[in-house]
Amino acid sequence: MRRLLLSVALIIAAAGIAAAQMAPQPAAGQAVATFAGGCFWCTEADFDKVEGVISTTSGYTGGKVPNPGYERVSAGGTGHAEAVDVIYDPSKVSYEQLLTFYWRHVDPTVKDAQFCDHGNQYRTAIFVRNGAERALAEASKKKIEAELKVPIYTQIVDAGPFYAAEDYHQDFYLKNPTKYKFYRWNCGRDQRLEQLWGKPKGET
């Protein structure tokens, strides 16, 4: 009986982990876009500010290891990038507009790193789901290259399995605002973004 109870407990725990790894899916009339921009806490917080964005989910994608966890991904070697699934309303914000927003919230001039985070897991990447998205992403990348006049290392690749990160990573900037602000400031994210793109609109 003891072994049976232990087995049941393990099955329930495994089911809980699997459920936690399932990212929300877009409803009818909605769409999803996936971006990697370094620390997913920050990428999620940034996209949540966009009018027309319905939800954001931090997670892992672009690798070969199924169901990776934060410890494995952050250590490197799984091939995954920290990324965010963005569910949005195309009648309020277009994919092209999301791309424009994305570029100005990352540093695409560095390879396998973002701000204070280094490694392939912190690379910038746009994960496309069809030819139309790829064409828009490629065109926007060329525009950024012409604007900055330096090599752009952001990858544009086909979207694959997306694994939602652990619950404590979701909406981290809301759950732990002090820790989040401390991390973001000390990582130099906004300082570098201002240096690269100028002050955000509405700021002087």
Order of alpha helices (4+ residues) and beta strands (2+ residues): alpha-beta-alpha-beta-alpha-beta-alpha-beta-beta-beta-alpha-beta-beta-alpha-alpha-alpha
